[in-house]
């Protein structure tokens, strides 16, 4: 039985990444050190870990910048996140737009280059 699931991102910029995720998504810092930061959403309990890429607990073969994945945060409304990203000068990959599959989607880049998808269901959308 799975009791907990947490995604850990390897980071070269722990403080900048902490600022990005706490500012953009109001995540709370539960643990903060010079090699690992644990973030949590107080309402849902969802967790995100940030770990220094060069930490001894990260096997050397996995210290490369990963590719072929992105994080998705599903929210009620994308627009406040877009405004927050603009206010903070975070990297916006793609401004909010409606997708063919019924989501309003904003794409950001975190300080380590991870693609971050912020999406909200389009109300009353009917897939054609």
N, C-alpha and C positions, 0 to 999 in steps of 0.2 A: 504494500500500500504506500503510495506517495503521500508524504506528509507536508511537503513544501517544495516549491519550484521557484528558483531564482535565476535570472540571467546575469552573468558577469561579463562586463566588457573590459578588455585589456586597454589600458590607457597610457599614453605618454604625457598626458596633461591632466593629472588628477584634479587639481584645483579648478581649472577651467571647465572640466567635465562636470564636477560637482555643481559649479555655478550654473552651467547650462541646464542640467536636469532639475535642480531645485527651483530655479527661476521659471523655466518653461512649464513644469508640471506640478509645482508645489509639493515636491517630494520632501519628506523629512529625513534628516541625517540621523540614523540610528547608531552608526559606528563610524568613526573618523580617525584614520591613522595616516602615516606617511606612505603606506603601501596598499591600503584597502579602505574603501568607503562603502558603507551599506546604506542605501536609500529605500524609503518605503512610502507608499501612499497610505495615509492614515485612515481613509474611508474604506478602501478595498483590501488593504493588507498586501497588495502586490509589491514585489521587491525588485530592486535593480542594484547590482554590485558593480563597483568600479575598482579595478585592480591594476596596480602598476605593472606594465607589460614586462619589465625587467625583474619583477619579484622572483625570488628563488622558488616559490611554489608554482610558478607557471613554467611548465617544461619548455626548455629552450626551443624545441621544434614548433611550439605554438606561440612564440613571441612575435611572429610575423603579423602584419596587418591583415586581418581576415577580409575576404571578399565573398560576394554571393549571398549576402543576407542584409536585411534591414529591420529596424524596430518599428512597430506600429503601435501608436497610442490612439485608442478609440475614445472620442470625446463627444459632448453634446453639440458643440458649436466650434468650428475651426477658426472663425474670425478673431476672437480674443487672443488666440495663440499666435496668429499671424501678426496682430498688433504688438504683442509682447516681443516677438522675435524681431520686429522692426525697431522697437524702442531700445532693445538691448544690443542691436547690431549683430545678431546671430546670423549665420549664413543661411539664406533662403535659396534653396535649389529650385523650387517651383512654387509660385504663389498659389493661393487656394483656387481650385478649379473643380468643376463637376465631372465625375467619371461616368462612363457608360454603364457601370455596375451599381450605381446608386449611392455613391459616397462623394462628399465634398472633401477634397484632399489637399493638404499642404505638405511639402517636402522640405526638410531642413537638413543641415549637415552639422553633426556635433563636433567638438574641438579635435577629436581624433579621426574624423573623416567618416564616421558611421552615418549612413542615411537614416533619417528619422521621419517616418510617415505619421502625420497627425490627420486623422480622418473622422468624419461625422456622417452618420446616415442622412441622406436627403429625405426629409419628411414626405410621406405619401408617394415615394418613388415606386413605379411599377416597371419591372424589367420587361423589355420588349423582346 
